[in-house]
Every structure is written in C-alpha cells, then in structure tokens.
Amino acid sequence: MRNWRHYTPWELENQYDNRSAVPEHKEIFRDWDRRSRLAREGFGGARDLAYGPHPRQTLDLFVPTNLVGPAPLHIYLHGGYWQALSKEFSGFVADGLVKAGIAVAVVNYRLCPEVGMEEIIGDIRTALVWLYRNGAAHGVNPKRVQLSGHSAGGHLVAMLWTTDWTRQIPELPADFLHSGIGISGLYDLEPLVPTPINRALELDIPRAKALSPTLQKPGCRAPLLLAVGETESDEYHRQSEHLHERWKAAGVPMELERLKGHHHFSIVDELACSDGALCRAALALWSR
C-alpha cells in the first residue's frame, strides 16, 4: 500500500473524491432518502429529539415495538465529510437492526464550516450523554451502547474510543461503550489538508494530527470492527489498515473486513439489510 505522501495533489484528490468514483451517487442518495422516509413512518420510537439548542442537534430514535423490556441501543453516525448529509438520509440503516430487536438512534450534528470538527465531536459526546440520561424513557437500555458510523461518521466513532468518559462524565460507567463498527472511515486526517475537502474543514497540520484517531491512544478497550469496500480507493483501505494495526497493538480487540464488490456508498447496505454482513456482525458483537 502506497504512503499517501507519494501521491501528486491531483492523485490525492482523486483518492478521496468518492462522488466522482461512484457516478450513480445521486441516485443512491435519492434511494437513501426514500428508504429513510419509510423507516421514519414505519417504525416505533420518536423523531427529532433535541439533545442541544441548535436545530441540527437532534436525533431520530427507532425502537422495536414487540419487545418486553428495554431494547439494546445502537447509535449510527452519518457521513458527508463533516460538511454534508443528515439523519434524514440515514434512517434506512435502522431497518435490519430494529427487525432484530435492537433500537437505533440516528444522530444529527452541526456541520463545517459553521463549526469546527472539535465542536462536531462535542456534539456526538453530548448526544450520547443525552441518550444515557433519557433513553430509558423511550424504551431503550442506554447503559451500554453500540455505535457505527460511515465515512466521517467512522472517524467520529473512533474519536469516541479516545474519550475518557469516566473523567469527562463521571456518571457514565466505564463499560458504557459496548462495541463499534467503523464503515469506510477516515482515521488519518493529514492527507485531507491539501485537498478541496479542507475548504470547509479549515484544518491545518497540527489540528489534523490532533484529530486523527490513528495518532491517538485509545482510552476504550471495547471491540471495534473496521470495514471497507473492496472497490474503494487505496487510501480508504490504508486508513482502516493503519488504525487496525495501531490500535490492535494497543490492546483494542480489532477486526478488519473488506467487503467484496462494494464501493464507498453501497457498503452501507450491509448494515441496513437484515442479511447484510455488517448487520450480522453488529448482532454478533452484542453477544461478546
């Protein structure tokens, strides 16, 4: 696998330009929107729950209706390079898990350039604390949670593994994070600095390094699965490989899966569908 510094600026931009690599991405986004509307209409739970004062500090909660007792809670973080998309395009990911008896919270967060990436990470932490404090009132068990995130959402999941929850939020139990899945995630942000993606992120090299999970020590030892699509760029494979290698050496139970035939967007269906590899993996992680 090539070191990213060997790429020309043009090559590096192409490595991270997922929309150009998948010309049908507009049709895929329309399908995500359609399926998410069906999920919001068809599943129990609550929509647009506010965990903060900003209009984007909201979440949708999808809860199974046929359970006795509180449902286990899975939290999903959408992608969009920290500057696009929303929970309205992401509710479809709840389908397979809800049908298997798992509640799913799909979290919105503020976007760059309105706020910096540090504030986005803060939004996710605030949302998790809100769910811990309020989830039981909505029929879920918020004491131990499973997380997943796609692309930028994968980065946010990994940043939660670097959070010292017991120091920042003493009321949270040490094993609050049960397990996680990073889907086509971005864990080394320095290669993004010279690309057009950074126009909204406004990262310099020191901030990019400080916000890169690959360069941080994990404070959590919960199992973490990283997944990447077979046809994604070399850089996306490198991103997952390096985090897998470094955090496994640091003692985190890590797995890495390359999903055959999938590109950067189609891979999300493996979580959304009941028979998808990532949906099955999420359910298997709950048994650990």
N, C-alpha and C positions, 0 to 999 in steps of 0.2 A: 504494500500500500504506500503510495507516494506521500511524502511530507507536504503539507499544504503550502509551505514556503517555496516549493519548486514550481508552483503554478504562475503563469503570467496573470496580470489583473483580469484580462478577458476570460481566461480559463477558470479562474477562481469565481468570477461572477456566474459563469455557466454552471459550476458545480452546485451553486445554491439557488439557481433560478428554477424552482420546481414547476412553476406555471408554464414556462416555455418547454420544459421537458415533458409535460403532460398537456398536449394541446386541447384535450377534451375537458379541462378542469372546470370551465364554466358550466358545462352540463352536469358534472359531478356536484358542484356547489348547489345547482338548482335541485338536484335529487336529494342532497342533504337537507335542504330547506323543506322540501315536500315531506320527506320522511320524519323530520323533526316536528312539523306541524301535526302529523298524525300521532306521534308519540305524546305530544302535549295534550291532544284531545282524547287519547285512548287510555292513558294510564292514570292511576290514582296519584295522590300527592298534592303538591302546591307549586304554584308558579310565581316568579318574580318576587321571591322572598328577599328582603333587603338586609344585607349584613353590614352596610355602611351608608353614608348620606349621599354619595354620588349615584347618579342614575345607572351607571354600569356596575355598581357594587351590589349585584343581585345574583340569585341562583334559582334554578328550577330543580325541584325535588320530585323524583318519580318513585313511587312506593308500591310494592305488590299489595294487592287487596285481599289475597286468600291466605294470609299467614296468621297464625296465632302467636302473639308476642311481637316484639320489635324486630325489624329486619336488619341484617348486616348492611353496612353503608359503604358504597363505592363512590369515590369522587372523581369526576372527569374534568380535565383542563384542556380547553381547545387550543389550536394552533393559530397561525396567522402572523408569524414573525413579530409577535408582541405589538402589532400595529393594525391588525385587521381581524375580521370574523367575530363571532359572538356565540353565546349559548343558543341563540335562535337557530343557528345552523348545526347544532351539535346534539340536540335531544335524541336524535335517532340512535346514538350509541347506547342508550339505555335499554333497547329492545330485548336483547338476549339475556342480559343480567336480570332485569325485572321479571321476565318469564321464569327465571331460575330461582326466584325468591330473594334477590338482592336489590335493595334500594339504591338508587343512583342520584347523586347531586351533580348537576352540570353548572359550573361556576362561570359567571361573567367577571371581567376585571377591567380596570381602566387601561387605556392603550397609549403607546408612544405615538406622537411626541407630546401629547398633553401632559403625561407624567413620564418619569424615568423608569428604567427597569427595576430599580430598587423599590419604587412605590408599587409596582405590579407584584413583586414578590411579597411585599407587605400586605397587599390585598388578599392574596391567597392564604397567607397565615391568618389574617383576620377572618376570612370565610371559614376556615377550619375551626377556629375557636368558637365562632358563632354556631356552627353545627354541633360542636361538643356541648355547648350550653343549651341549645334549643332543639336539637334533633329529636330527643325523646318525645317532645310534644307533637311531633309529626310522624310518629310511628316507627322511628329507626333507633338502632343502638349506636350511639355516637362515641362510645368509649374506646373503640378500636376501629380504625378506618383503613380502607384500601384505596389507593389512588392510581389513576392513569392519566396520561397526557400525551397529546400528539404534537410533534414538531416543537414549537416554542413551549407548548404545554408539557412536553417531555423534559425540557430544561427546568420548568417550574417544579415538576415532581422531584427532580434531582436536587434542586435547591432546598426543598423541604427536608431531604435527607441530611443536609448540612446544618439544620436548625437544632439548637439546643433547647428543646421545648420545655424541659423542666426548669431551666434557668429563666427563659423569657416568660413563660406562662406556668407558674408553679402548680396551678390546679390540674394540669394535664398529667396523666400517668406516663411513666417512662416508656411504656409499650404502646403509646397512642397510635403510632403508625404501624399497621399490621404488615403491609406488603405493598408493592407498587409495580407498575408497568410503564416504561418509557417507550413510546412508539415513534420511531424516526426522529429521535430527539437531537437537540443541539446542546452540547456539553462543553465545547471549547469555543468561546466567542471571538477570540482574537482574529480568526480568518474573516469574520464578517466586517471588520472595521474598514477595509478598503473597498467594500462592495456598495452598490446602491442601497442595499438593505439598511445600511447605517445612517442614511439621511434622516430617518425618523428616530432611530435609536440614540444617535449622537454619542456613541461610545468612543472614548479614547483608549489607548492600550492599557493603562493601569486599571480603568474601570472594567474593561473587557476581561482582564485576568481575574479581577476580584469577583466577577460574576460568573466565572466558569467553574462548574462543578468538578471538572477534571482536575483542576488545580486546588480544590478544597479538600479538607479532611471530612469524611462522613461522620456525623455525630450519631447516626442511627444504624443499627445492625439488622433492621428488618429486611426480608428478602426483596430483591429488586430484579425484575426481568426487563431486559432491553431487547427491542425488536426493530428490525429494519427490513425494508422491502428489497427483494433480490435485484430489481432493476433500478434502484436508486443510485445516485452518484457515488463515486469513490469516497468523497468527503463525508457523506452521510454514514457510510459503512465505517470509515475511520473514527468518526465521532463516537459511535457506540462501542467500537472495539477498544478505544483508549479508555473510556470510562469503565468498561467491564474489566479491563486488565488492572487498572489502578485501584479501583475500589474492592475488587476481589482480593488483591494483595493486602488491602487494609482491613479485611475481615468481614466485609459485607457479603452475605450469600447472594451471588450474582449468577444470572443466566443470560445468554445471548442467543437470539434466534434470528435467522434470515428466512423470511417468508417467500417461498418460491412464487414467481410470477407477479409479484406485487410492486407497484410504484408508490410514490410518496402519499398519494391520496387513497388509492384502493385498499391500502393496508388497514385503514380504519374499520373497514367492514369485518375484518377478522375479530374485532372486539364487539361490533354491533350485532352480529348474527349469532344465533344460538349455537350453531355448529362451527363457528369460527375458531381458529386456533388460539386467538388471544382471549376470547370469551371462555373457552375451556381452561386456559391457563389461569385466568383470574379466579375461576371457581376452584381449581386445584390449589391455588395459593391459600385460599381460605382454610383448607384442611391441614395446613402446616402449623 
